[in-house]
Amino acid sequence: MECDVLVIGGGHAGIEAAHAAAKMGKNTILLTLNKKMIGNMPCNPHIGGSAKGILVREIDALGGLMGIAADISPLQIKMLNTGKGPGVQCLRAQEDKIEYPCNIQSLLSKTENLTIKEGEATSLLSTEKKVTGVILKSGEEIHAKATILTSGTYLEASIFRGLKESKEGPDGEKGSYGLSASLKALGLPIRRFKTGTPPRLKKSTIDFSKALIQPGMDGDLAFSYSTKNFVPLEKQLPCYLIYTNKKTMDLVKKYSPLSSLHNGLMHGIGPRYCPSIEAKAERFPEKDQHQLFLEPEFRDGESIYLQGFSNGFAPEIQEEIVKTLPGLEKVEFLKYAYQIEYDCLDPLSFGPDLKSKILDGLFAAGQVIGTSGYEEAASLGLMAGINACLALDNRPAFYLRRDEAYIGVMIDDLVSKGAEEPYRLMSSRAEHRLLLRHDNADLRLTQYGHDLGLIGEEEYSNFLKRKEDIELAKNLLKSTTISSSDAANQMLEKRGYHDTELGHRASDLLMRPRISFEDLKPFLSSLPPLSSNQSMTIETDIKYSGYIAREEAEVLRQRKLEDVCLPQDFPYMEALGIAMEAREKLAKVRPVTVGQASRIYGVNPADITALLLELKRRKLI
């Protein structure tokens, strides 16, 4: 069996990689252990969240699937961080664990050039440090010009509960065994990571009157710019908030030595920003109250996800502890929490194009190169799929800068700094987050998606119209003077301003605190119909124009280093004036630009100055 692009793994990374490759005209095979589990959500069935929601928007702006699938039937959707600045606001949607994978599978079934095949890859085919496909457990061979590894948490996976270990993958699925040894034999560094998931509880045995209701939001809320149908608040399901108490945490501390996280069975490194309940007890021994959320997994079903209660206890201990929580005194379990340990690869062995530095023809994305989360995986899968196709066509790789996308921030972090634990994207990782907002992902990235062949002409035309209307509205704000009138005076006084006798330019008024674009719309003639997202873009661009201009100036200053390319065979160990630690790090990472070099741990500003001098001495710049 032969193909242009082979994608190994049907999780969120594999979905986007296969879809992108097929859309770019390559004969693509998506190899998965179980077709029915494509798009499965083994942990919390939600999409988005802090920073992650912006990733989903960026995936959509580039032509990916995650946002489209998430918008079809969310159980609940809301905008987070609305009380904070626009740079950190983002969407989060609770998804139906059955419907979301069905939506994804339906979208993939309509994708031309894509074949979905069941099978387990047990070793790579290779010749002279070039991957040419895989051998399946059945003995069948699949030959490919480019191979993308997106195996998630399945490689050599083990599930742990208390003192019990079982060889299986997430959510009761079988793991993948054998491929990891093949990767290691070919020179790829293997490491062991771990993660976990909380128990699922029976809805009808929970007393929700003891919990605080957490509703969704009304409005035109969607991840995809193509979405036209929105789920009103009255059709959304609520989540609920409860807290642990002293009895809960006392039991956690009592039983912690018996947890698989502490009893010596597990050796992998876990995620810092998604701690187990045992880790919370250890880090904050004086604290008895920790937030927990009760979240539905299905629209019509009994399963409730106990967010925040990941643990490695045996089932009987889980039951004893959970029944100390308010409203859960008589709860019944549908699934017990578990910890999972798995093999993954060092992201430092991959370039910014997500291509292996060791094996030609091999790309990787998602948790197999050290990330955590559906959104991070999907973003990396999309970029790996794009770059695999570009490599086959002998075209330059596609990179996103840190000032262009959260995707660019994440990839740069991974391939420049590595991941000593499962990497989670957060808004604090982005130094230019005012430029990388939820509302402007299409303005930042849709042109790229169209140029790559991932955005169709109709969708691109709609984008150009949105962009044109935004510019028209901005110009209207700048050219319109709002004179004294009863309506204008009333609006200004309502917002706490009393200079009502003067005329004001609309854009100047918008820059004032407490005055919104909605306040000014009645005074603007010829204003085109605008979505709430467009209105947010207009308001943010004008209200924060000074800060945005400052950010853009800093980006231009930093871009000088990004424009200085580094030869991949540069002899760093022979370079003059660079500290030995920096030389070793540079030789290991092999940065593409001086800008990337400056972000490597152990490389200091003095080393960058010396590197630039060495490049000049060698007449490379």
C-alpha positions in Angstrom: 0.0 0.0 0.0 1.4 3.4 -1.0 0.5 7.0 -0.3 2.0 10.5 -0.3 1.4 11.2 3.4 0.8 8.7 6.1 -0.6 9.9 9.4 -0.2 7.5 12.4 -2.9 8.2 15.0 -6.6 9.3 14.9 -6.5 11.8 17.7 -6.8 15.5 17.4 -3.3 16.0 16.0 -3.8 13.2 13.4 -7.2 14.5 12.3 -5.8 18.0 11.5 -2.7 16.6 9.9 -4.6 14.2 7.6 -7.2 16.7 6.7 -4.6 19.4 5.8 -2.5 17.0 3.8 -5.6 15.7 1.8 -6.8 19.3 1.3 -3.4 20.2 -0.1 -3.9 17.5 -2.8 -1.8 14.7 -1.3 -2.9 11.1 -1.4 -3.3 10.6 2.4 -3.8 7.7 4.7 -4.9 8.1 8.3 -3.9 5.0 10.2 -5.8 4.4 13.5 -6.3 1.6 16.0 -10.1 2.1 15.9 -12.0 4.1 13.4 -14.9 4.6 15.9 -12.5 6.4 18.3 -11.3 9.1 15.8 -11.8 12.4 17.6 -12.3 10.7 21.0 -12.0 12.9 24.0 -10.6 10.6 26.7 -10.3 13.4 29.3 -12.7 16.3 29.7 -14.9 16.7 26.7 -14.4 20.4 26.3 -12.8 22.5 23.6 -11.1 25.8 24.2 -10.3 27.5 27.5 -7.7 30.0 28.5 -5.3 30.5 25.6 -6.6 27.2 24.1 -9.7 28.9 22.8 -7.5 31.2 20.7 -5.7 28.2 19.3 -9.0 26.8 18.1 -9.7 30.1 16.4 -6.3 30.0 14.7 -6.9 26.4 13.5 -10.2 27.6 12.0 -8.6 30.6 10.4 -6.0 28.4 8.7 -8.6 26.0 7.4 -8.7 23.3 10.1 -11.7 21.3 11.4 -11.7 21.6 15.2 -13.7 24.8 15.5 -16.3 23.7 12.9 -16.9 20.4 14.7 -17.0 22.1 18.2 -19.7 24.5 17.0 -22.2 22.0 15.8 -23.7 20.9 19.1 -21.9 22.2 22.2 -23.5 21.4 25.5 -22.4 24.8 26.9 -20.4 27.7 25.6 -19.0 30.9 27.2 -16.4 33.6 26.8 -13.8 33.4 29.6 -12.0 36.4 31.2 -14.6 39.0 30.2 -13.6 41.1 33.2 -10.0 41.2 31.9 -8.3 42.7 28.9 -9.1 41.6 25.3 -5.7 39.9 25.1 -6.8 37.0 27.3 -10.5 36.6 26.5 -11.3 33.4 24.8 -14.1 30.8 24.3 -14.6 27.5 26.1 -17.2 25.0 25.0 -18.4 21.8 26.8 -18.9 19.2 24.1 -20.9 16.0 23.8 -18.5 13.1 24.1 -20.5 11.1 21.5 -21.5 13.9 19.1 -18.1 15.6 18.8 -16.3 12.5 17.4 -19.2 11.9 15.2 -19.0 15.4 13.8 -15.3 15.0 13.2 -15.7 11.6 11.5 -18.4 13.0 9.3 -16.2 15.9 8.2 -13.3 13.6 7.5 -15.6 11.3 5.4 -16.2 14.2 3.1 -12.5 15.0 2.6 -11.2 14.0 -0.8 -7.8 12.3 -1.1 -8.2 10.8 2.4 -8.3 7.1 3.2 -8.9 5.9 6.8 -7.4 2.6 7.7 -7.4 0.5 10.9 -4.2 -1.0 12.0 -1.3 -0.9 14.5 2.1 0.4 13.4 4.8 -1.6 15.1 7.9 -0.4 13.3 9.1 2.2 10.9 10.4 1.5 7.4 13.6 3.4 6.7 16.6 3.5 4.5 19.7 5.6 5.2 18.1 7.7 7.9 15.0 8.3 5.8 11.6 7.1 6.9 9.7 5.5 4.1 6.6 4.2 5.9 5.6 1.6 8.5 5.1 -2.1 9.1 1.8 -3.0 10.7 1.3 -5.7 13.4 -0.4 -7.8 10.6 2.8 -7.7 8.6 1.4 -5.4 6.0 3.6 -2.5 4.8 2.5 1.0 4.0 5.0 3.1 2.0 4.8 6.8 2.2 6.8 9.8 1.0 6.2 11.6 4.3 5.1 10.1 7.6 3.5 12.1 10.5 3.5 10.5 13.9 0.5 11.6 16.1 0.2 8.7 18.5 -0.9 10.8 21.5 -0.6 8.9 24.8 -0.8 5.4 23.2 2.9 4.5 22.8 3.7 1.8 25.4 0.8 3.1 27.5 0.1 1.8 31.0 -2.9 2.6 33.1 -2.5 2.9 36.9 -5.0 2.8 39.8 -3.5 2.4 43.2 -1.3 -0.7 43.2 -2.7 -2.0 39.9 -1.1 -1.5 36.5 -2.6 -2.6 33.2 -1.2 -2.4 29.7 -3.9 -0.4 27.9 -4.4 3.0 26.3 -6.7 5.9 27.4 -10.4 5.5 27.9 -10.3 1.7 27.9 -8.7 1.5 24.4 -5.8 -0.7 23.6 -2.3 0.9 23.5 0.3 0.9 20.8 3.3 -1.4 21.5 6.4 -1.9 19.5 6.7 1.3 17.6 8.5 3.1 20.4 11.4 0.5 20.3 11.6 1.1 16.5 11.9 4.9 17.1 14.6 4.4 19.7 16.5 2.0 17.5 16.6 4.7 14.8 18.2 7.2 17.1 15.2 9.2 18.4 15.4 10.1 22.1 12.5 8.5 24.1 11.1 9.9 27.3 8.3 8.9 29.7 5.5 11.3 30.5 2.3 10.8 32.4 -1.1 12.4 32.8 -4.4 11.5 34.5 -8.2 11.9 34.3 -10.9 12.2 37.1 -13.8 9.8 37.8 -17.1 9.9 36.0 -20.2 10.0 38.2 -23.8 9.1 37.8 -25.9 12.2 37.4 -29.1 10.9 39.0 -27.2 10.1 42.2 -25.9 13.7 42.7 -27.6 16.4 44.8 -27.0 19.5 42.7 -28.8 21.7 45.2 -25.5 21.7 47.2 -23.5 23.0 44.3 -23.2 26.5 42.7 -24.7 26.6 39.2 -22.3 27.7 36.4 -24.4 28.6 33.3 -23.1 29.2 29.8 -23.6 32.5 27.8 -26.0 33.8 25.2 -24.9 35.5 22.1 -23.2 34.7 18.7 -20.5 32.6 20.3 -18.6 30.3 18.0 -15.1 29.1 17.3 -15.4 29.0 13.5 -15.9 32.1 11.4 -18.1 30.0 9.1 -20.7 29.1 11.9 -24.1 30.6 11.3 -26.2 28.7 13.9 -25.6 29.5 17.6 -26.8 27.6 20.6 -29.0 29.9 22.8 -28.5 29.9 26.5 -31.8 28.1 27.2 -30.6 25.1 25.2 -27.3 24.9 27.0 -26.6 22.6 30.0 -25.3 24.0 33.2 -22.1 23.0 35.0 -21.7 23.2 38.8 -19.1 24.3 41.2 -18.3 22.6 44.5 -15.3 22.6 46.9 -13.3 20.0 48.8 -13.4 20.2 52.6 -11.1 19.3 55.5 -12.4 15.7 55.6 -11.7 15.3 51.9 -8.2 16.6 52.1 -7.4 14.6 55.3 -8.4 11.4 53.5 -6.3 12.4 50.4 -3.2 12.9 52.7 -3.9 9.7 54.5 -4.1 7.6 51.4 -1.5 9.4 49.3 1.2 6.8 50.0 -1.1 4.2 48.3 -1.6 6.3 45.2 0.1 5.1 42.0 1.6 8.6 41.9 3.5 8.0 45.1 3.9 4.2 45.6 6.8 3.9 43.2 4.9 2.2 40.3 5.1 5.3 38.0 8.2 7.1 36.8 7.0 9.5 34.2 6.8 13.2 34.5 3.4 14.8 34.9 1.8 18.1 33.9 2.5 21.0 36.4 -0.6 22.9 35.4 -3.1 20.1 35.7 -2.3 18.7 39.1 -3.9 15.6 40.7 -5.7 16.0 44.0 -2.7 14.3 45.7 -0.4 17.0 44.2 -2.7 19.7 45.5 -2.6 18.2 49.0 1.2 18.1 48.8 1.7 21.6 47.5 -0.8 23.3 49.7 -1.0 21.3 52.9 -2.7 24.1 54.8 -5.5 24.5 52.3 -8.7 22.5 52.6 -10.8 24.1 49.9 -10.0 23.4 46.2 -12.4 24.1 43.4 -14.1 21.2 41.6 -16.5 21.3 38.7 -19.3 18.9 37.8 -19.5 18.9 34.0 -21.8 16.9 31.8 -20.3 14.6 29.2 -23.5 14.0 27.2 -26.6 15.9 26.3 -28.8 12.9 27.1 -26.8 10.7 29.5 -25.8 10.1 33.1 -22.1 10.8 33.0 -20.7 13.7 35.0 -17.0 14.6 34.9 -15.5 15.6 38.2 -13.1 18.3 36.9 -10.1 18.9 39.2 -10.2 15.5 40.9 -7.6 13.6 38.9 -6.0 11.0 41.1 -4.2 7.6 41.2 -6.1 5.9 44.0 -7.6 2.5 43.9 -11.4 2.4 43.2 -12.5 1.8 46.8 -10.4 4.7 48.0 -11.8 7.0 45.3 -15.3 6.2 46.5 -14.5 6.9 50.1 -12.9 10.3 49.3 -15.5 11.5 46.7 -18.4 10.8 49.1 -17.1 13.5 51.4 -17.8 16.1 48.8 -21.0 18.2 49.0 -23.8 16.7 47.0 -21.9 13.5 46.3 -22.6 11.7 49.6 -24.6 9.0 47.8 -22.9 9.2 44.4 -22.4 6.2 42.2 -19.4 5.8 39.9 -19.6 5.1 36.2 -15.8 5.2 35.7 -12.9 5.4 38.1 -10.1 7.9 37.7 -6.7 6.7 36.5 -3.2 7.8 35.7 -1.6 6.9 32.3 2.1 6.7 31.5 3.3 6.7 27.9 6.4 7.2 25.7 7.0 10.4 23.8 9.8 12.1 21.9 12.0 15.1 22.8 10.7 18.1 20.9 14.3 19.4 20.6 14.9 16.7 18.1 12.4 18.4 15.7 12.7 21.7 13.8 10.2 24.5 13.6 8.6 22.7 10.7 8.0 19.7 13.0 10.3 17.6 10.9 12.7 15.3 12.6 16.3 16.5 12.6 17.4 12.8 12.8 15.2 11.0 10.3 14.3 12.6 6.9 10.6 12.2 6.0 9.4 12.0 9.6 7.2 14.6 11.2 5.5 14.5 14.5 2.7 16.4 16.4 0.8 16.5 19.6 1.4 14.7 22.9 4.0 12.4 21.2 6.3 15.5 21.2 5.6 16.6 24.7 2.4 18.6 24.7 -0.9 18.2 26.6 -4.4 19.1 25.5 -6.6 18.6 22.5 -6.1 22.1 21.2 -2.3 22.0 21.3 -2.3 18.7 19.6 -4.7 19.8 16.8 -2.6 22.9 16.2 0.6 21.0 15.8 -1.1 18.4 13.6 -2.3 21.1 11.3 1.2 22.6 11.0 2.8 19.1 10.5 0.4 18.3 7.8 1.1 21.6 6.0 4.8 21.2 6.2 4.9 17.6 5.1 3.1 18.6 1.9 5.4 21.6 1.4 8.4 19.4 1.8 7.1 16.9 -0.8 6.7 19.8 -3.2 10.2 21.2 -2.4 8.6 24.4 -1.2 9.9 26.4 1.8 8.5 25.4 5.2 5.6 27.3 6.7 6.4 29.0 10.0 4.3 31.2 12.2 6.2 33.9 14.2 5.5 34.4 17.9 3.9 37.8 17.1 1.6 36.1 14.5 -0.1 33.3 16.4 -0.2 31.3 19.6 0.6 28.4 17.4 3.9 30.1 16.6 4.5 30.7 20.3 3.9 27.1 21.1 6.1 25.6 18.4 8.9 28.0 19.1 8.8 27.1 22.8 8.8 23.4 22.1 11.6 23.3 19.5 13.8 26.0 21.2 13.3 25.3 24.9 12.1 21.7 24.9 9.5 20.2 27.3 10.6 18.8 30.6 7.0 18.1 31.4 3.8 17.9 29.3 3.6 21.4 27.7 0.4 23.4 28.2 -0.1 26.7 26.3 -1.0 29.7 28.5 -1.5 33.3 27.6 1.4 34.2 29.8 3.7 32.4 27.4 2.9 35.0 24.7 4.8 38.3 24.9 2.6 39.9 22.2 -0.8 38.6 23.4 -2.6 42.0 22.7 -1.8 41.2 19.0 -2.9 37.6 19.3 -6.5 38.0 20.3 -9.5 35.7 20.0 -11.3 38.2 17.7 -8.6 38.8 15.1 -7.4 35.3 14.3 -8.9 35.5 10.8 -7.2 38.9 10.1 -3.9 37.3 11.2 -4.0 33.9 9.5 -6.8 33.5 6.8 -4.6 34.8 4.0 -2.0 32.1 4.8 -4.8 29.4 4.9 -6.0 30.6 1.4 -2.5 30.7 0.0 -1.8 27.2 1.2 -5.0 25.9 -0.4 -6.8 25.2 2.9 -9.4 28.0 2.7 -11.9 27.8 -0.2 -12.9 30.7 -2.4 -16.3 31.2 -0.9 -14.9 31.3 2.7 -12.0 33.6 1.5 -14.5 36.0 -0.1 -16.5 36.1 3.2 -13.2 36.9 5.0 -12.4 39.7 2.6 -15.9 41.2 3.1 -15.4 41.0 7.0 -12.1 42.7 6.7 -13.4 45.4 4.4 -16.4 46.1 6.8 -14.0 46.4 9.7 -11.9 49.0 7.9 -15.0 50.9 6.8 -16.2 51.1 10.4 -12.9 52.2 11.7 -12.6 55.0 9.1 -16.2 56.0 9.9 -15.3 56.3 13.6 -12.3 58.5 12.7 -14.2 60.7 10.3 -17.4 61.2 12.3 -17.8 64.0 14.8 -20.6 63.5 17.4 -22.0 66.9 18.2 -24.0 68.0 21.2 -27.5 66.5 21.1 -30.0 65.1 23.6 -29.1 61.6 22.7 -25.4 62.2 22.7 -25.5 64.1 25.9 -27.6 61.5 27.6 -25.1 58.7 26.5 -22.1 60.7 27.7 -23.6 61.6 31.1 -24.7 57.9 31.5 -21.1 56.9 31.2 -19.9 59.6 33.6 -18.8 62.4 31.3 -20.1 65.9 31.5 -18.4 67.7 28.6 -21.6 67.4 26.6 -21.6 70.8 25.0 -18.6 70.0 22.8 -18.3 68.0 19.6 -16.1 64.9 19.7 -14.6 62.6 17.1 -16.2 59.2 17.6 -12.8 57.4 17.7 -11.7 59.7 20.5 -14.8 58.9 22.5 -14.2 55.2 22.0 -10.8 55.5 23.5 -12.4 56.7 26.8 -13.0 54.2 29.6 -16.6 53.0 30.0 -17.6 54.0 26.4 -18.1 51.1 24.0 -18.6 50.7 20.3 -22.2 49.8 21.0 -22.7 53.2 22.6 -21.5 55.0 19.5 -23.3 52.9 16.8 -26.5 55.0 16.9 -24.5 58.1 15.9 -22.7 56.5 12.9 -24.4 56.7 9.5 -23.6 54.2 6.7 -22.3 51.6 9.2 -22.3 48.1 7.6 -23.9 45.2 9.4 -21.3 43.9 11.9 -21.1 40.7 13.9 -20.3 40.8 17.6 -16.8 39.5 16.7 -16.2 42.4 14.2 -17.4 44.9 16.8 -14.9 43.5 19.3 -12.1 43.9 16.8 -13.0 47.4 16.0 -13.4 48.5 19.6 -10.2 46.8 20.7 -8.1 48.2 17.8 -9.1 51.7 18.5 -9.4 51.7 22.3 -6.0 50.0 22.7 -4.4 51.7 19.6 -1.5 53.2 21.6 -0.6 49.9 23.2 -1.0 48.0 19.9 1.3 50.5 18.2 3.9 50.0 20.9 3.7 46.2 20.6 4.1 46.4 16.8 7.1 48.6 17.1 8.7 46.1 19.5 7.9 43.3 17.0 9.7 45.2 14.2 12.7 45.7 16.4 12.8 42.0 17.3 12.2 40.9 13.8 15.7 42.0 12.7 17.0 38.9 14.6 14.3 36.7 13.1 15.4 37.7 9.6 19.0 36.5 10.2 19.0 32.9 9.1 21.5 30.3 10.5 23.0 27.6 8.4 22.0 24.2 9.7 25.5 23.0 9.5 27.0 26.0 11.3 30.0 24.9 13.5 28.9 26.3 16.9 31.6 24.4 18.8 34.2 26.3 16.9 32.6 29.7 17.2 34.6 32.4 19.0 33.4 34.3 22.1 30.4 32.1 22.8 30.2 30.4 26.2 30.6 26.6 26.2 27.1 26.0 27.6 25.6 28.2 24.8 27.7 26.4 22.1 26.4 23.1 23.3 22.8 24.2 23.4 23.0 25.8 20.0 24.6 22.7 18.5 21.8 20.6 20.0 18.9 22.7 19.0 20.2 23.9 15.6 18.1 27.1 15.5 16.8 28.3 12.2 17.3 32.0 13.0 19.2 34.2 15.4 15.9 35.1 17.0 15.2 31.5 17.8 18.8 31.1 19.1 18.1 34.0 21.5 15.3 32.1 23.2 17.2 28.9 23.9 17.8 28.2 27.6 21.4 28.8 28.4 22.0 31.2 25.6 22.6 34.8 26.9 22.5 38.2 25.2 26.3 38.2 25.2 26.3 34.9 23.3 24.0 36.3 20.7 26.3 39.4 20.2 29.2 37.0 19.8 27.2 34.8 17.4 26.4 37.8 15.2 30.1 38.9 15.1 31.0 35.3 14.2 28.5 35.3 11.4 29.9 38.6 10.1 33.5 37.2 10.4 32.5 34.2 8.3 30.7 36.6 5.8 27.3 34.8 6.4 25.5 38.1 7.0 
